[in-house]
Amino acid sequence: MKNIVISGYYGQLNTGDEAILRVLVDKLKEYERESNSSLNIVVLSSRPELTSKIYNVESVNRKKIPSVIKAIKRCDIFISGGGSLFQNETSNRSLYYYLFQIFLAKLFGKKVFIFSQGIGPIKRWYNIFLFKHVIKLADYITVRDYDSFDFLHKLKINKKIELSADPAFLLNPCCEQKIQKLLEEYKIDFSKKTIGIVVRKWKKEKDMTDKIAKIADILIESEGYNVVFIPFQGKWDIIKINEIVSKMKNKPYVLSEKLSPHELLGIFKKLDLVVGMRLHALVFAAKMGVRFIGISYDPKIDSFLKIYGFKPAGYVDSFDENNVLISIQYMLYDGKVTKKIDEITKNMTQKAEKAFEILREALNNIKKKDSINILGVRIDCVNFKKAKEKCLEFLNSSSPHVVFTPNVEMIMLAQKDEKFKKILNSSDLNVPDGIGVVWASKYFGEKLYERVTGFDLMMALMPELERQQKRVFLLGAKPSVAEKAKENLLKIFKNLSICGTHHGYFSQEENEKVIELINSSKADVVFVAMGMKRQEEWIYKNKKKLNCKLIMGVGGSLDVLSGEVKRAPKIFQKLGLEWFYRLITQPWRFKRMLALPKFIFVVLKTKLFGGR
């Protein structure tokens, strides 16, 4: 499974940002189906419960830094996928926050994709300096407009930067039937020309509210047009729309703030022209082949209009309602405009798709390792479920397969004993037995998420061995322990076929008789419990003589099964503190326990200074 974290201004019910997220999630799920792979998508959101419900993905509260760190730490690729995250027009805080996420992802060794962003404006030299040195850490960069592209090149970002387009160009409208049903609620007469107006709160308001109200009245009263106000960010836009409507003489149409991006896009299709202060109102209009004019409050509006060869009809700090009215009439009656918009939009759609091609390539390049090398010992990258599946596969083979369960003690012993290291690496499956091995995995190329103990794996196999009527041989521990373990197993698995037992205290001379005993029992599986090192050496030396399908080293498992030794309580197991419980109950094991701090030291030294 490939883990993906998507960051952006999500959960605020901003139509533009939610449109981007919808396209991102849909495209990732499309990739998942086409590539027959498995993706775990995590979205950083202000309202994670809502985001999770709408998009059917995992979501984390972007304001809770520990949760964000945990999500990024677990991911394979981090996608910075909002619209204009890297700017400080609103505040320095948001710029620092999104740069921090990228730095964090690279600190954890993750791939970072700056996805179809609009960059800037970034004010102050120190903010530009910080941005430059963080953004160049990214592995993939695509931007949605020429100005962002030029800005990055002027900063001499030594990366391949791809000019793409806003992902919302790939959003699809809802079905025609649903559009008609929505419009019936508003009773809009589309036999008249219909103008959509999208406004937002702005800092330098002056008398813009009055002027937009005046424009809307003229369009309704003098021109006989329909005017439809369209909110793009929930209650915030509704507040501004209500202010404007309260100053109007005529009654316009006002759409609900609860419409989804798909629904709004479908409604845009019915409009003759859009007057937009929000970038994605212009993107939606262009996407649906609808004429549009922009009122600029931010350079991103200018950048988008420039792509289509247009200029803003007005600016928030120098707004002339007469100029806006002239622009509306020009746009409505210029016969060449629609064709021009359609041609450029076709190109923009292709560019938006190009960004996803790069993303698909990035996902294809994420190769999950089959195994990792921890201090020279191979550990297979399996979780508990996968380890069990592999063992069951071995049962259908024609030759013996060996399963070892390397823990910290075994790995540290292998540092002094090359022969033992060779034996451990000769197995068909090495499962990570112990929280220390799982902890170390993140430093050696592949994070493992759970330990697979020999005892738990052995017990998990029992129901299937019983069902398939496989024959089991228990070898090891002190005399009578294996017999007692057999009795207790049969109390749990009444139909399990335990075809033989033998203690582990036999001489070299007796070895052949033990082999003969196992083979004559026609065992399919042999669980060997002779303790660390001795059992691995015995399996390595004798596996070719055995006629069974699966041989597994299980350490002190027979002692636990027989009742001779009590296993740590569940709470200790879940917390990965079985070693601590053993230390309390068996203090004479203290010297063996020293392997853990030594292991931690060697792992960190190896990571920092190299070597194995």
Buried (B, 14 or more C-beta within 10 A) or exposed (E): EBBBBBBBBBBBBBBBBBBBBBBBBBBBBEBBEEEEBEBBBBBBBBBBEBBBEBBEBBBBBBEEEEBBBEBBBBBBBBBBBBBBBBBBBEEBEBBBBBBBBBBBBBEBEBBBBBBBBBBBBBEEEEBBEBBBEBBBBBBBBBBBBEBBBBBBEEBEBEBEBBBBBBBBBBBEBBEEEEBEEBBEEEEBEEEEBBBBBBBBEBEEBEEBBBBBBBBBBBBBEEBEBBBBBBBBBBEBBBEBBEBBBEBBEEEBBBBBBEBBBBBBBBBBBBBBBBBBBBBBBBBBBBBBBBBBBBBBBBBBBBBBBBBBEBEBBBBBEEBEBEBBBEBBEEBBEEEEBEEBBEEBBEEBBEBBBBBBEBBBEBBEEEEEEEBBEBBBBBBBBBBBEBBBEBBBBBBEEEEBBBBBBBBBBBBBBBBEEEEBBEBBBBBBBBBBBBBBBBBBBBBBEBBBEBBBBBBBBBBBBBEEBBEEEBBBBBBBBBEEBBBBBBBBBEEEBEEBBBBBBBBBEBEEEEBEEBBEBBBEBEBBBBBBBBBBBEBBBBBBEBBEEBBBBBBBBBBBBBBBBBEBBEBBEEEBBEEBBBBBBBBEEEEEEEEBBEBBEEBBEBBEEBEEEEEE
